[in-house]
Amino acid sequence: MKTENQILANLSADVRERLAPHLVRVTLAQGEIIHRPGDVLTHLYFPINCLFSVTITMFNGASAEVGMVGNREVLGINAFMGKSETTQTEYVVQVPGSAMKIDAQIVRQEFDRNGELRDVLLRYTQAFLGQASQTAACNSLHTLEQRLPRWLLETQERIGSNELPLTQEFISTMLGVRRAGVTLTAQKLQERKLIAYRRGHVQIVNQSGLEAAACECFSAIKDQYDRLLGEK
């Protein structure tokens, strides 16, 4: 499992030293809500081995994931985008673990005066918008049999582990589908020996096979991140 955040790791020593006194390591529990729609963004989070889901909830209470943030990313990009300090999205901990937390005002100050940090964060913003766009297209155009492998691979990519502590109920909420559909699709993947599933836990046992079962969206998103932020 990865033990550092890739954005922080790729910054120069000088920038890391300026940020270091303001970074606090926090431990986050699964299902913990970090930000609700309309709240002012007061902090940013650089995940180490946890994973965040960025979700939108409709008036009828239905929710779906529009993006995920793991160890090569940062949660809370609105905080350094002008006056966009609030958002209609909710941030929830998908996989428990640790992250580095920092006051948004500190990041805004460094963003304004430091070209290196600004360049990295803007390139990441472009990558995240690409992820959100690809996810929207995937949810509209691809079957659950393609989307579930893609989603599991993206989760694995962002926590650096084949062991995914996820319930089928949570997966169904993130994908915006019925739990019965996730159960059936997961059973098929297990029968093909691509994953092993027990209550509250998914293990990826055949990486190449799962990638072959997924739609092209996983590789498209990964290629864009590699191009903009460097290969992991």
C-alpha positions as CSV (number, residue, x, y, z in Angstrom):
1,M,0.0,0.0,0.0
2,K,1.2,3.5,-0.8
3,T,2.5,5.4,2.2
4,E,2.6,8.9,0.7
5,N,0.6,11.3,-1.3
6,Q,1.9,11.6,-4.8
7,I,1.2,15.3,-5.3
8,L,3.1,16.2,-2.1
9,A,5.9,13.8,-3.0
10,N,6.4,15.4,-6.4
11,L,6.8,18.9,-5.1
12,S,10.3,20.4,-4.6
13,A,11.9,20.2,-1.1
14,D,11.5,24.0,-0.7
15,V,7.7,23.9,-1.3
16,R,7.2,20.8,0.9
17,E,9.2,22.6,3.7
18,R,6.9,25.6,3.6
19,L,3.8,23.4,3.7
20,A,5.1,20.9,6.3
21,P,4.3,23.0,9.4
22,H,0.7,23.3,8.3
23,L,0.1,19.7,7.4
24,V,-1.6,17.5,10.0
25,R,-2.0,13.7,9.6
26,V,-5.6,12.6,10.3
27,T,-7.2,9.2,10.4
28,L,-10.6,8.9,8.7
29,A,-13.3,6.3,9.1
30,Q,-15.3,4.7,6.3
31,G,-18.5,6.6,5.6
32,E,-17.3,9.8,7.3
33,I,-18.6,12.9,5.6
34,I,-15.9,15.6,5.1
35,H,-18.0,18.2,3.3
36,R,-21.7,18.7,2.6
37,P,-23.2,20.7,-0.3
38,G,-23.1,24.4,0.3
39,D,-20.5,24.3,3.1
40,V,-17.5,26.5,2.8
41,L,-14.3,24.6,2.1
42,T,-12.1,25.2,5.1
43,H,-9.5,22.5,4.5
44,L,-7.9,20.4,1.8
45,Y,-7.0,16.7,2.2
46,F,-4.0,14.9,0.6
47,P,-4.9,11.2,0.9
48,I,-2.2,8.7,1.8
49,N,-4.0,5.4,1.9
50,C,-7.7,6.5,2.2
51,L,-10.1,7.2,-0.6
52,F,-12.7,9.8,-1.0
53,S,-15.8,9.7,-3.1
54,V,-17.2,13.0,-4.6
55,T,-21.0,12.5,-4.8
56,I,-24.1,14.4,-5.9
57,T,-27.5,13.8,-4.3
58,M,-30.7,14.5,-6.1
59,F,-33.9,15.9,-4.6
60,N,-35.4,12.4,-4.3
61,G,-32.4,11.3,-2.1
62,A,-30.7,9.2,-4.8
63,S,-26.9,9.6,-4.8
64,A,-24.2,8.8,-7.3
65,E,-20.4,9.2,-7.5
66,V,-19.0,11.8,-9.9
67,G,-15.3,11.4,-9.0
68,M,-12.9,9.7,-6.6
69,V,-9.8,11.1,-4.9
70,G,-6.9,9.0,-3.7
71,N,-3.2,9.0,-3.1
72,R,-2.2,10.8,-6.3
73,E,-4.7,13.6,-5.8
74,V,-6.0,16.3,-3.4
75,L,-9.6,16.8,-2.1
76,G,-11.0,20.3,-2.2
77,I,-9.8,22.0,-5.4
78,N,-12.6,24.6,-5.2
79,A,-10.7,26.2,-2.3
80,F,-8.1,27.7,-4.6
81,M,-10.3,28.5,-7.6
82,G,-11.2,32.2,-7.0
83,K,-14.3,32.6,-5.0
84,S,-15.6,29.1,-5.5
85,E,-15.2,28.1,-1.9
86,T,-18.5,26.1,-1.8
87,T,-19.7,23.2,-4.0
88,Q,-22.9,21.3,-4.6
89,T,-21.0,18.0,-4.1
90,E,-20.5,15.9,-1.0
91,Y,-17.2,14.4,0.1
92,V,-17.4,11.0,1.8
93,V,-14.7,8.6,2.9
94,Q,-15.0,5.5,0.7
95,V,-12.0,3.6,2.1
96,P,-10.8,4.4,5.6
97,G,-7.2,5.4,6.3
98,S,-4.9,8.5,6.6
99,A,-4.6,11.8,4.9
100,M,-2.7,15.0,5.3
101,K,-5.0,17.9,6.2
102,I,-4.2,21.6,5.6
103,D,-6.0,24.9,6.1
104,A,-7.4,26.1,2.7
105,Q,-6.2,29.6,3.4
106,I,-2.6,28.4,3.5
107,V,-2.9,26.6,0.2
108,R,-4.5,29.7,-1.4
109,Q,-1.6,31.9,-0.2
110,E,1.0,29.4,-1.6
111,F,-1.1,29.0,-4.8
112,D,-1.0,32.7,-5.4
113,R,2.7,33.2,-4.8
114,N,4.2,29.9,-5.8
115,G,4.4,29.0,-9.5
116,E,5.4,25.4,-8.9
117,L,2.5,24.6,-6.6
118,R,0.1,26.4,-8.9
119,D,1.2,24.5,-11.9
120,V,0.9,21.1,-10.2
121,L,-2.6,21.9,-8.8
122,L,-3.9,23.3,-12.1
123,R,-2.6,20.2,-13.9
124,Y,-4.3,18.0,-11.3
125,T,-7.5,20.0,-11.7
126,Q,-7.4,19.3,-15.4
127,A,-6.9,15.6,-14.7
128,F,-9.8,15.5,-12.2
129,L,-12.2,17.3,-14.6
130,G,-11.2,14.7,-17.2
131,Q,-12.0,11.9,-14.7
132,A,-15.4,13.4,-14.0
133,S,-16.2,13.8,-17.7
134,Q,-15.1,10.2,-18.5
135,T,-17.2,8.9,-15.5
136,A,-20.3,10.8,-16.8
137,A,-19.9,9.3,-20.2
138,C,-19.2,5.8,-18.8
139,N,-22.3,5.9,-16.6
140,S,-24.4,6.8,-19.7
141,L,-22.9,4.5,-22.3
142,H,-21.4,1.4,-20.6
143,T,-23.0,-1.6,-19.0
144,L,-22.7,-2.4,-15.3
145,E,-20.6,-5.5,-16.3
146,Q,-18.1,-3.0,-17.7
147,R,-18.5,-0.2,-15.1
148,L,-18.0,-2.3,-12.0
149,P,-14.5,-3.7,-13.1
150,R,-13.6,-0.1,-14.0
151,W,-14.7,1.2,-10.7
152,L,-12.8,-1.5,-8.7
153,L,-9.6,-0.8,-10.7
154,E,-9.9,2.9,-10.1
155,T,-10.3,2.3,-6.4
156,Q,-7.3,-0.1,-6.4
157,E,-5.2,2.5,-8.3
158,R,-5.9,5.2,-5.7
159,I,-5.1,3.2,-2.5
160,G,-2.3,1.0,-4.0
161,S,-3.8,-2.2,-2.7
162,N,-5.7,-5.3,-4.1
163,E,-7.7,-5.5,-0.8
164,L,-10.8,-3.2,-1.0
165,P,-12.9,-2.9,2.1
166,L,-16.2,-2.2,0.3
167,T,-19.8,-3.4,0.8
168,Q,-22.1,-4.1,-2.1
169,E,-24.5,-1.6,-0.7
170,F,-21.9,1.1,-0.8
171,I,-20.7,0.2,-4.3
172,S,-24.3,0.3,-5.6
173,T,-24.8,3.8,-4.1
174,M,-21.5,5.0,-5.7
175,L,-22.5,3.6,-9.1
176,G,-26.1,4.7,-8.9
177,V,-27.5,1.3,-9.5
178,R,-29.6,-1.3,-7.5
179,R,-27.7,-3.5,-5.1
180,A,-29.1,-6.6,-6.8
181,G,-27.3,-5.6,-10.0
182,V,-24.0,-5.2,-8.1
183,T,-24.5,-8.6,-6.4
184,L,-25.1,-10.4,-9.7
185,T,-22.2,-8.7,-11.5
186,A,-19.8,-9.3,-8.6
187,Q,-20.9,-13.0,-8.6
188,K,-20.0,-13.2,-12.3
189,L,-16.6,-11.7,-11.8
190,Q,-15.9,-14.1,-8.9
191,E,-17.0,-17.1,-11.0
192,R,-14.5,-15.9,-13.6
193,K,-11.9,-15.8,-10.8
194,L,-11.2,-12.1,-11.4
195,I,-12.2,-11.1,-7.8
196,A,-12.8,-12.8,-4.5
197,Y,-15.7,-11.3,-2.5
198,R,-16.8,-11.8,1.1
199,R,-19.1,-9.6,3.1
200,G,-17.6,-6.1,3.2
201,H,-14.4,-7.0,1.3
202,V,-13.4,-7.3,-2.3
203,Q,-10.0,-8.7,-3.4
204,I,-8.7,-8.3,-6.9
205,V,-7.1,-11.6,-7.8
206,N,-6.6,-11.3,-11.6
207,Q,-5.5,-7.8,-12.5
208,S,-5.1,-8.3,-16.3
209,G,-8.4,-10.2,-16.5
210,L,-10.3,-7.5,-14.6
211,E,-8.7,-4.8,-16.9
212,A,-9.9,-6.8,-19.9
213,A,-13.4,-7.0,-18.5
214,A,-13.5,-3.2,-17.9
215,C,-14.5,-0.6,-20.4
216,E,-11.8,1.7,-21.9
217,C,-12.6,4.4,-19.3
218,F,-10.1,3.0,-16.8
219,S,-7.2,3.3,-19.2
220,A,-8.4,6.6,-20.6
221,I,-8.4,8.2,-17.1
222,K,-5.1,6.6,-16.1
223,D,-3.4,7.8,-19.3
224,Q,-4.6,11.3,-18.7
225,Y,-3.3,11.3,-15.1
226,D,0.0,9.9,-16.3
227,R,0.3,12.5,-19.0
228,L,-0.5,15.5,-16.7
229,L,1.1,14.4,-13.5
230,G,3.7,11.8,-14.4
231,E,3.5,8.0,-14.3
232,K,2.9,6.5,-10.9
